[in-house]
Amino acid sequence: MFVKVTKSKKHEYLQLVESYRDRNDKDKVKHKVLLHLGRVDQVEKQSLLNVATKFFELAGSKVDSSTNSYSEAEPLNWGYVIYKKLWNKFKLDEVLQQIQDGGKSTFDLNNACFLMVLQHLLSPGSKLNAHKKQHRYANLPTVELNHLYRALDILYKNKETLEAKAYETNCRLFKMQVDLVFYDVTTFHFESVHKDGLRDFGFSKNNKINEVQVVLGMFIDCDGRPIGYELFPGNTFDGKTLEKALNNMKKRFGIRNVIIVADRGINSKLNLKSIVDNGYKYIVASRIKNLRKEIQEEIFNPGGYQAIADENGGIRYKIIDHLNIFKDGKSTIKLPEKLIITYSAKRAEKDKADRQRLLEKAEHLLANQSLIKAMGDTNWALDEAALLKDQRFDGYYGIQTSDSNLDVEKILAAYHTLWKIEESFRVMKSTLEVRPIFHWTENRIKGHFVICFLAFLLERTLEFVLKSSNVHASSNEIREALNAMQVMVMEVNQQKTYIKTKNTELESDILHALKITPPKNASAILSL
C-alpha cells in the first residue's frame, strides 16, 4: 500500500493504492485504487485523516472521530538515510566522537556536522537555514544553532584527521586506486573587499576581480573521488600551490609511485622538478608555443604522425623525445620527457573560431581607442606577425610526461580524464553550493570547507556505488530522488501513522545499491 501521484491534464491527483500481480501474467504488476484523496494542491486535512483512521481500524484500534485529536499531515524526508549509511561506513561518527572526547565541547559534534553536510547535499543554504529547516528530516536529532558554528571551530583543527579516515576507508571499502592522481586549482570568492590572512584579491576563475577570494587545490582519483585538498590565500598563483599540496599528500597519505596529472596552470619547470623530487611522475599539458624552435619545427613536420581512431573522426599523434633543461639557481636541471603532439581538424576549427572572437574584440578596441586603459599616449596597432604565428598552431596540442613506460593511448586517456576534476569543481560550486560563504573569520571559513569536503566525499562515493551497480545518474538527479523520498506523518489520538510515497525507479535502484529497506506504511515507529 502506498500513496501515488497521477497526472490528468494540468493537475496532479493523490491516490492511496496497492499493488497486485496480474492473474494471467505473473510478471505484470497492477495497481488497485483504495482511496482517492483529491488534487495535490487541494488535499484537505479530512482526506488524510480518513487514511489515518482506516490504518488504525485495520490495526484493530478505535478512533474517536468526534474528538479534535488529529494533527496536520506533515511531509518529512527520509531519503537522507542514504547519506547517513555512507557517513557511518566512513566511520565519521566514530571519528567525530573521538575528536569531541579529546576536547572540552559538550554538545553532539556528530549530529551538528551531519546536519551541515546534509544541508549541502539536499538543500544548500546558510547554517541558519539548516537550523530552521532541520525538522524536515524524519527522526533526525535536533541541533541548536550555536552548535553548528561551534562545530566549525572544531572542524578546522581536525581537517587532516578526517581526510586521513576518508582516504583509509576509500582504499579499504571502496577500492580507491591512486596510481593516477589528478590535481587542479580553483577559486571561491566572497561578497567582500575585506582582506585578511586567507581572503585576498587574486586571479579569479569566476571573473570576480573586485572581490576577495580563497584558492583551493584538490587531489582526486580517476573516478572523481576526493583524496585531499589545501586552502591557500586568495592571491596565490596556481603554480605555487602544488609543492605544499604534494608534500602534504606524501606525508599524510603515504602515497607512492603516483603519476600526477595536471593542466597548463601547474606546468612550471619548478613544479615538474618538485614532482620528480618527491618520487612521482607527471602528465601535464605542454605550452608548445614556448618550446624551442627546433622542437616546434618538428611539431609542424608532417612526417612521423600516426592515426588514432576516435568518435570525432580521428586524431593524429607524434612522439618526440624531449630533454627539459632549465636553471634552478646555479644548478642546471635536466628532465627527460616524452612529448606527445596531437593534431585534430576539429580542434583546428575551434582554435580558429576562438582566435576570430578575440580578433573581433581587438578590432573593436582599435576602432575605439578611448576604451583602452593605459598609461600615457600610445598608438595601438594589430600585430599581424603574431597572428600568423598563432595560426600555425591551430589543431595542435601537446602533453609532456616523465613516464617513458606508458603507451601513448594510456597517456592521452589519463590526460583526457582530467575533465573529472573540472567537473568536480563544477559540482562543488553548483550542486553542493560551496558558495555563497556566510562566514567571516578565518577559522570558520576553514571549517566550512571541511564540511564541503565531507559533503563532496559522500556525493562522489554514492555516484561510485551506483555506477558499480550499473545505475547511472547525475548529482542533480540523485538529489531530486532523495528529496522526493518522503513520508506523510499524522497523529491520531496521540498515535502516529506514516504514509510513504511510492519510490521511483531511480529511488528503488539507490536503495537496492545501498542495501537499505524502505520504511513500511502505517508503522507506529519509523525506524531509519
Secondary structure per residue as TSV (DSSP state, phi and psi in degrees):
chain	resnum	aa	ss	phi	psi
A	1	M	-	360.0	133.5
A	2	F	E	-157.4	167.1
A	3	V	E	-91.0	132.1
A	4	K	E	-124.1	138.4
A	5	V	E	-104.2	122.7
A	6	T	E	-116.8	150.0
A	7	K	E	-106.2	139.9
A	8	S	E	-145.9	113.4
A	9	K	T	57.1	-119.1
A	10	K	T	-93.7	-3.3
A	11	H	E	-120.8	160.0
A	12	E	E	-111.6	142.0
A	13	Y	E	-124.2	145.7
A	14	L	E	-101.6	130.3
A	15	Q	E	-135.1	146.7
A	16	L	E	-97.7	119.2
A	17	V	E	-131.1	163.8
A	18	E	E	-130.9	153.8
A	19	S	E	-96.9	149.7
A	20	Y	E	-153.5	159.4
A	21	R	E	-87.2	139.1
A	22	D	-	-67.0	132.4
A	23	R	S	-62.6	-34.2
A	24	N	S	-88.5	-18.7
A	25	D	-	-140.9	96.5
A	26	K	T	-64.7	-20.1
A	27	D	T	-83.2	-8.2
A	28	K	-	-99.3	127.2
A	29	V	E	-102.0	131.2
A	30	K	E	-117.2	164.6
A	31	H	E	-118.7	135.7
A	32	K	E	-111.5	124.3
A	33	V	E	-78.5	120.2
A	34	L	E	-92.3	-32.5
A	35	L	E	-157.8	130.7
A	36	H	E	-90.9	120.6
A	37	L	E	-95.9	-10.9
A	38	G	E	102.8	-173.5
A	39	R	E	-66.8	141.0
A	40	V	G	-57.4	-41.6
A	41	D	G	-79.3	-2.3
A	42	Q	G	-130.5	14.9
A	43	V	-	-63.3	127.0
A	44	E	-	-94.2	160.1
A	45	K	H	-56.8	-40.5
A	46	Q	H	-63.5	-34.9
A	47	S	H	-61.5	-44.0
A	48	L	H	-72.3	-31.6
A	49	L	H	-62.1	-38.3
A	50	N	H	-59.4	-42.1
A	51	V	H	-63.3	-48.2
A	52	A	H	-60.3	-43.8
A	53	T	H	-59.8	-43.2
A	54	K	H	-62.6	-40.5
A	55	F	H	-59.2	-46.3
A	56	F	H	-68.0	-34.9
A	57	E	H	-64.8	-41.2
A	58	L	H	-63.5	-30.7
A	59	A	T	-83.9	-1.2
A	60	G	T	88.2	12.6
A	61	S	-	-101.1	142.7
A	62	K	-	-91.6	139.1
A	63	V	-	-119.8	125.2
A	64	D	-	-87.2	99.8
A	65	S	T	-72.2	-11.8
A	66	S	T	-80.1	-17.7
A	67	T	S	-85.6	159.9
A	68	N	-	-101.3	54.6
A	69	S	-	-107.8	34.6
A	70	Y	B	-106.2	147.0
A	71	S	-	-105.4	158.3
A	72	E	-	-65.2	142.3
A	73	A	-	-67.0	133.5
A	74	E	E	-126.5	119.4
A	75	P	E	-79.3	129.5
A	76	L	E	-126.1	145.8
A	77	N	E	-85.9	131.0
A	78	W	-	-119.5	-0.7
A	79	G	T	-65.0	-17.6
A	80	Y	T	-62.2	-18.3
A	81	V	H	-62.6	-20.8
A	82	I	H	-60.2	-50.0
A	83	Y	H	-72.6	-29.2
A	84	K	H	-63.1	-38.2
A	85	K	H	-66.7	-42.5
A	86	L	H	-65.8	-38.9
A	87	W	H	-55.4	-44.5
A	88	N	H	-73.8	-32.6
A	89	K	H	-62.5	-36.9
A	90	F	T	-77.7	-2.2
A	91	K	T	55.3	34.1
A	92	L	H	-67.8	-30.2
A	93	D	H	-62.4	-41.0
A	94	E	H	-69.8	-42.6
A	95	V	H	-61.8	-44.6
A	96	L	H	-66.9	-33.1
A	97	Q	H	-66.1	-41.0
A	98	Q	H	-64.4	-40.6
A	99	I	H	-62.0	-43.0
A	100	Q	H	-67.3	-40.3
A	101	D	H	-64.5	-26.2
A	102	G	T	-85.0	-1.9
A	103	G	S	-119.9	-162.0
A	104	K	S	-109.9	0.9
A	105	S	-	-71.0	145.9
A	106	T	-	-113.0	-11.1
A	107	F	S	-82.6	170.3
A	108	D	-	-84.0	100.0
A	109	L	H	-64.0	-39.2
A	110	N	H	-62.3	-46.7
A	111	N	H	-62.7	-40.5
A	112	A	H	-65.3	-43.7
A	113	C	H	-68.5	-41.1
A	114	F	H	-64.9	-39.0
A	115	L	H	-61.5	-42.9
A	116	M	H	-67.4	-39.2
A	117	V	H	-65.0	-43.1
A	118	L	H	-61.3	-37.8
A	119	Q	H	-59.5	-46.2
A	120	H	H	-64.6	-33.6
A	121	L	H	-77.2	-38.8
A	122	L	H	-114.8	-27.7
A	123	S	S	-154.9	72.2
A	124	P	-	-55.1	141.6
A	125	G	-	176.0	-169.0
A	126	S	-	-76.0	168.2
A	127	K	H	-64.4	-35.0
A	128	L	H	-62.6	-41.8
A	129	N	H	-64.0	-40.1
A	130	A	H	-61.3	-40.3
A	131	H	H	-67.0	-44.8
A	132	K	H	-65.9	-33.9
A	133	K	T	-108.1	16.7
A	134	Q	G	-66.9	-22.5
A	135	H	G	-78.7	3.6
A	136	R	G	-72.8	-14.5
A	137	Y	B	-99.9	126.8
A	138	A	T	-64.8	124.2
A	139	N	T	64.0	21.4
A	140	L	-	-84.9	131.3
A	141	P	-	-59.1	143.4
A	142	T	-	-74.0	137.3
A	143	V	-	-122.7	133.2
A	144	E	-	-76.4	150.3
A	145	L	H	-59.7	-45.5
A	146	N	H	-66.0	-21.2
A	147	H	H	-71.0	-30.8
A	148	L	H	-64.0	-46.0
A	149	Y	H	-68.8	-39.0
A	150	R	H	-65.9	-32.1
A	151	A	H	-62.8	-38.9
A	152	L	H	-61.5	-38.0
A	153	D	H	-63.5	-29.7
A	154	I	H	-83.5	-38.7
A	155	L	H	-62.3	-42.4
A	156	Y	G	-61.8	-28.1
A	157	K	G	-77.3	-19.2
A	158	N	G	-117.3	21.3
A	159	K	H	-53.8	-48.5
A	160	E	H	-68.0	-34.0
A	161	T	H	-63.3	-44.2
A	162	L	H	-68.6	-40.2
A	163	E	H	-61.2	-43.8
A	164	A	H	-62.6	-40.8
A	165	K	H	-67.1	-40.9
A	166	A	H	-62.7	-42.7
A	167	Y	H	-65.2	-43.1
A	168	E	H	-62.6	-42.8
A	169	T	H	-68.5	-39.7
A	170	N	H	-60.1	-41.0
A	171	C	H	-71.9	-38.6
A	172	R	H	-79.3	-46.4
A	173	L	T	-97.1	-37.1
A	174	F	S	-110.3	14.3
A	175	K	-	53.6	43.8
A	176	M	-	-64.5	130.3
A	177	Q	-	-106.6	130.4
A	178	V	-	-123.2	32.9
A	179	D	S	-74.3	-24.7
A	180	L	E	-120.6	126.1
A	181	V	E	-124.2	128.4
A	182	F	E	-101.2	137.5
A	183	Y	E	-130.8	136.8
A	184	D	E	-154.4	170.3
A	185	V	E	-130.0	142.7
A	186	T	E	-142.8	175.8
A	187	T	E	-126.5	151.2
A	188	F	E	-129.5	120.9
A	189	H	E	-98.6	163.9
A	190	F	-	-118.5	149.8
A	191	E	S	-79.1	66.7
A	192	S	-	-159.7	158.1
A	193	V	-	-118.8	11.1
A	194	H	-	-86.4	119.3
A	195	K	-	-91.3	151.1
A	196	D	-	-149.0	-159.2
A	197	G	S	-68.2	-17.9
A	198	L	S	-114.6	-47.2
A	199	R	-	-82.4	131.2
A	200	D	B	-158.7	166.6
A	201	F	-	-79.2	145.5
A	202	G	-	-169.9	-170.7
A	203	F	-	-74.1	112.9
A	204	S	-	-90.5	131.0
A	205	K	T	-79.4	-4.5
A	206	N	T	-113.1	14.1
A	207	N	S	60.3	31.3
A	208	K	-	-98.6	67.6
A	209	I	T	-74.5	-16.3
A	210	N	T	-102.3	15.3
A	211	E	S	-130.7	148.7
A	212	V	-	-71.5	161.2
A	213	Q	E	-152.4	171.4
A	214	V	E	-122.4	157.7
A	215	V	E	-112.0	132.7
A	216	L	E	-120.4	127.0
A	217	G	E	-110.7	131.9
A	218	M	E	-133.4	141.5
A	219	F	E	-101.2	134.7
A	220	I	E	-132.3	163.3
A	221	D	-	-90.4	-176.5
A	222	C	T	-71.0	-10.3
A	223	D	T	-99.2	6.7
A	224	G	S	84.2	10.3
A	225	R	-	-87.7	137.0
A	226	P	E	-72.7	141.1
A	227	I	E	-100.4	-49.4
A	228	G	E	-171.9	168.9
A	229	Y	E	-146.5	163.5
A	230	E	E	-133.8	140.5
A	231	L	E	-100.4	138.6
A	232	F	E	-129.4	156.3
A	233	P	E	-55.4	150.7
A	234	G	T	-62.3	-18.3
A	235	N	T	-95.0	11.3
A	236	T	-	-78.7	129.4
A	237	F	-	-74.3	143.8
A	238	D	G	-46.6	-49.1
A	239	G	G	-65.5	-16.3
A	240	K	G	-89.4	-2.3
A	241	T	S	-90.7	-23.5
A	242	L	H	-67.5	-42.8
A	243	E	H	-60.1	-46.9
A	244	K	H	-63.9	-42.1
A	245	A	H	-62.7	-40.4
A	246	L	H	-63.8	-47.1
A	247	N	H	-60.0	-42.5
A	248	N	H	-67.3	-39.4
A	249	M	H	-63.3	-42.2
A	250	K	H	-68.4	-41.8
A	251	K	H	-72.2	-43.6
A	252	R	H	-88.0	-34.6
A	253	F	H	-104.5	-12.9
A	254	G	-	61.9	29.9
A	255	I	-	-77.0	128.6
A	256	R	-	-125.9	166.3
A	257	N	S	50.7	51.3
A	258	V	-	-112.1	145.5
A	259	I	E	-103.1	120.5
A	260	I	E	-86.5	124.9
A	261	V	E	-110.2	124.9
A	262	A	E	-149.8	164.7
A	263	D	-	-89.1	-177.1
A	264	R	G	-58.4	-32.5
A	265	G	G	-60.0	-22.9
A	266	I	G	-95.5	-12.0
A	267	N	-	-80.8	75.9
A	268	S	-	-112.8	154.3
A	269	K	H	-60.7	-39.3
A	270	L	H	-69.8	-32.1
A	271	N	H	-66.0	-42.8
A	272	L	H	-63.0	-39.9
A	273	K	H	-63.2	-40.7
A	274	S	H	-63.8	-39.9
A	275	I	H	-61.1	-46.6
A	276	V	H	-66.4	-42.7
A	277	D	H	-61.8	-29.3
A	278	N	T	-82.9	1.9
A	279	G	T	86.4	12.1
A	280	Y	-	-102.1	172.3
A	281	K	E	-118.1	171.9
A	282	Y	E	-141.4	152.1
A	283	I	E	-131.7	112.5
A	284	V	E	-134.6	154.3
A	285	A	E	-67.4	138.6
A	286	S	-	-96.8	142.8
A	287	R	-	-89.4	78.0
A	288	I	G	-65.4	-23.2
A	289	K	G	-71.8	-14.3
A	290	N	G	-102.6	1.2
A	291	L	S	-74.3	163.0
A	292	R	-	-60.2	154.6
A	293	K	H	-58.5	-40.9
A	294	E	H	-67.1	-32.2
A	295	I	H	-69.7	-41.5
A	296	Q	H	-62.9	-39.4
A	297	E	H	-63.6	-36.0
A	298	E	H	-67.7	-34.3
A	299	I	H	-62.0	-43.5
A	300	F	H	-81.6	-10.5
A	301	N	-	-70.9	117.0
A	302	P	-	-66.8	-15.7
A	303	G	T	-71.5	143.7
A	304	G	T	93.3	-5.3
A	305	Y	-	-79.3	142.4
A	306	Q	E	-123.0	157.9
A	307	A	E	-96.5	141.7
A	308	I	E	-121.7	121.5
A	309	A	-	-75.2	137.7
A	310	D	-	-150.7	178.0
A	311	E	T	-68.9	-13.7
A	312	N	T	-93.4	7.5
A	313	G	S	100.7	6.1
A	314	G	-	112.6	140.6
A	315	I	E	-127.9	138.0
A	316	R	E	-99.6	144.4
A	317	Y	E	-138.1	158.7
A	318	K	E	-142.7	141.2
A	319	I	E	-104.1	128.5
A	320	I	E	-123.2	124.2
A	321	D	E	-70.4	130.9
A	322	H	E	-136.5	132.8
A	323	L	E	-107.9	109.5
A	324	N	E	-82.3	105.3
A	325	I	E	-111.1	130.2
A	326	F	E	-157.7	168.6
A	327	K	E	-98.4	138.2
A	328	D	E	-126.5	92.5
A	329	G	T	69.2	-123.9
A	330	K	T	-91.8	-7.1
A	331	S	E	-91.2	145.6
A	332	T	E	-99.4	122.1
A	333	I	E	-101.6	134.5
A	334	K	E	-126.4	116.8
A	335	L	E	-114.7	107.6
A	336	P	E	-66.7	132.2
A	337	E	E	-137.9	160.8
A	338	K	E	-104.4	131.0
A	339	L	E	-108.1	113.2
A	340	I	E	-99.9	115.2
A	341	I	E	-103.2	128.7
A	342	T	E	-116.7	151.8
A	343	Y	E	-132.1	133.7
A	344	S	-	-137.4	129.2
A	345	A	H	-63.0	-35.6
A	346	K	H	-65.6	-39.6
A	347	R	H	-67.2	-35.4
A	348	A	H	-61.1	-40.2
A	349	E	H	-63.1	-41.2
A	350	K	H	-66.1	-45.4
A	351	D	H	-59.8	-41.0
A	352	K	H	-64.4	-42.9
A	353	A	H	-65.6	-40.6
A	354	D	H	-62.5	-43.0
A	355	R	H	-67.1	-36.2
A	356	Q	H	-63.3	-38.9
A	357	R	H	-63.4	-42.8
A	358	L	H	-66.5	-36.9
A	359	L	H	-64.8	-42.4
A	360	E	H	-63.2	-38.6
A	361	K	H	-65.7	-41.3
A	362	A	H	-65.1	-41.0
A	363	E	H	-65.4	-35.0
A	364	H	H	-64.6	-41.9
A	365	L	H	-67.0	-38.4
A	366	L	H	-65.2	-34.0
A	367	A	H	-76.6	-17.2
A	368	N	T	-134.3	67.8
A	369	Q	G	-66.0	-13.1
A	370	S	G	-67.2	-17.7
A	371	L	G	-80.1	-14.1
A	372	I	-	-84.5	121.5
A	373	K	-	-93.1	118.5
A	374	A	-	-156.6	159.0
A	375	M	S	-81.7	130.8
A	376	G	S	76.8	176.9
A	377	D	-	-85.1	129.2
A	378	T	-	-136.8	137.5
A	379	N	-	-94.4	111.0
A	380	W	-	-90.3	143.3
A	381	A	-	-148.5	155.8
A	382	L	-	-78.0	132.3
A	383	D	-	-86.3	91.9
A	384	E	H	-64.5	-37.3
A	385	A	H	-63.0	-40.9
A	386	A	H	-65.5	-36.5
A	387	L	H	-62.8	-44.5
A	388	L	H	-64.5	-39.4
A	389	K	H	-64.4	-43.8
A	390	D	H	-65.0	-35.7
A	391	Q	H	-62.2	-30.9
A	392	R	T	-61.9	-26.3
A	393	F	T	-89.2	0.5
A	394	D	T	-56.2	126.5
A	395	G	T	90.7	-12.5
A	396	Y	E	-94.1	144.4
A	397	Y	E	-145.9	142.6
A	398	G	E	-124.5	145.1
A	399	I	E	-131.0	130.6
A	400	Q	E	-103.9	140.2
A	401	T	E	-142.6	144.7
A	402	S	S	-93.2	-2.8
A	403	D	-	-94.3	105.7
A	404	S	S	-81.8	-6.9
A	405	N	S	-92.8	-20.1
A	406	L	S	-74.0	140.8
A	407	D	-	-81.5	164.9
A	408	V	H	-59.6	-45.1
A	409	E	H	-63.3	-36.0
A	410	K	H	-68.8	-37.3
A	411	I	H	-65.2	-47.0
A	412	L	H	-64.4	-40.5
A	413	A	H	-63.9	-40.7
A	414	A	H	-63.2	-44.6
A	415	Y	H	-68.5	-40.4
A	416	H	H	-66.7	-20.4
A	417	T	T	-72.8	-10.0
A	418	L	T	-58.9	-20.8
A	419	W	H	-58.8	-22.7
A	420	K	H	-67.1	-34.8
A	421	I	H	-75.0	-33.7
A	422	E	H	-63.5	-39.4
A	423	E	H	-65.7	-36.7
A	424	S	H	-60.4	-42.4
A	425	F	H	-65.4	-36.4
A	426	R	H	-64.7	-39.6
A	427	V	I	-63.3	-43.3
A	428	M	I	-63.8	-39.6
A	429	K	I	-82.0	-25.6
A	430	S	I	-108.8	-67.6
A	431	T	I	-61.1	-48.6
A	432	L	S	-87.6	-12.6
A	433	E	-	48.4	61.7
A	434	V	-	-55.3	-37.7
A	435	R	-	-100.3	155.9
A	436	P	S	-72.2	152.6
A	437	I	-	-100.4	117.8
A	438	F	-	-97.8	26.2
A	439	H	-	-123.1	149.3
A	440	W	-	-125.1	-10.3
A	441	T	S	-94.8	148.2
A	442	E	H	-59.4	-42.3
A	443	N	H	-65.5	-40.8
A	444	R	H	-74.5	-29.4
A	445	I	H	-62.5	-45.0
A	446	K	H	-64.9	-39.2
A	447	G	H	-64.5	-37.1
A	448	H	H	-59.9	-40.5
A	449	F	H	-72.1	-26.9
A	450	V	H	-63.8	-44.6
A	451	I	H	-59.3	-44.6
A	452	C	H	-63.9	-38.7
A	453	F	H	-62.1	-45.6
A	454	L	H	-64.4	-39.8
A	455	A	H	-63.1	-44.5
A	456	F	H	-63.8	-38.7
A	457	L	H	-59.3	-47.7
A	458	L	H	-67.4	-41.3
A	459	E	H	-64.1	-46.0
A	460	R	H	-68.0	-35.3
A	461	T	H	-66.3	-41.7
A	462	L	H	-61.8	-43.2
A	463	E	H	-58.7	-41.9
A	464	F	H	-64.3	-45.1
A	465	V	H	-62.5	-42.5
A	466	L	H	-65.4	-43.6
A	467	K	H	-61.5	-38.7
A	468	S	H	-64.6	-24.8
A	469	S	T	-96.8	14.7
A	470	N	T	63.0	33.8
A	471	V	-	-112.2	118.0
A	472	H	-	-112.5	118.9
A	473	A	-	-151.1	144.9
A	474	S	-	-77.3	167.6
A	475	S	H	-61.6	-37.3
A	476	N	H	-67.4	-40.5
A	477	E	H	-65.4	-37.3
A	478	I	H	-64.8	-45.3
A	479	R	H	-60.1	-45.9
A	480	E	H	-60.9	-40.3
A	481	A	H	-65.0	-45.3
A	482	L	H	-69.1	-34.9
A	483	N	H	-70.2	-26.1
A	484	A	H	-81.0	-11.4
A	485	M	-	-80.9	96.3
A	486	Q	E	-130.9	159.6
A	487	V	E	-124.9	143.9
A	488	M	E	-93.1	123.4
A	489	V	E	-109.7	128.3
A	490	M	E	-132.6	150.0
A	491	E	E	-119.0	123.7
A	492	V	E	-125.6	124.4
A	493	N	T	50.6	42.5
A	494	Q	T	64.6	19.3
A	495	Q	E	-117.6	137.1
A	496	K	E	-93.6	143.6
A	497	T	E	-129.5	147.9
A	498	Y	E	-124.0	132.3
A	499	I	E	-119.1	116.8
A	500	K	E	-93.1	136.8
A	501	T	B	-70.2	151.9
A	502	K	-	-70.4	137.0
A	503	N	-	-75.0	138.9
A	504	T	-	-76.7	174.4
A	505	E	H	-61.3	-43.2
A	506	L	H	-65.3	-42.1
A	507	E	H	-60.3	-42.9
A	508	S	H	-65.0	-39.7
A	509	D	H	-63.6	-40.5
A	510	I	H	-63.9	-45.7
A	511	L	H	-61.7	-41.6
A	512	H	H	-65.7	-42.7
A	513	A	H	-63.7	-33.8
A	514	L	T	-93.1	0.5
A	515	K	T	56.1	49.4
A	516	I	-	-113.9	130.0
A	517	T	-	-89.3	126.1
A	518	P	-	-68.9	155.5
A	519	P	-	-65.3	153.5
A	520	K	-	-93.7	152.0
A	521	N	T	-66.6	149.8
A	522	A	T	64.3	16.0
A	523	S	-	-71.4	138.7
A	524	A	S	-68.4	-33.7
A	525	I	S	-127.6	127.9
A	526	L	-	-85.6	110.0
A	527	S	-	-94.0	116.1
A	528	L	-	-118.8	360.0
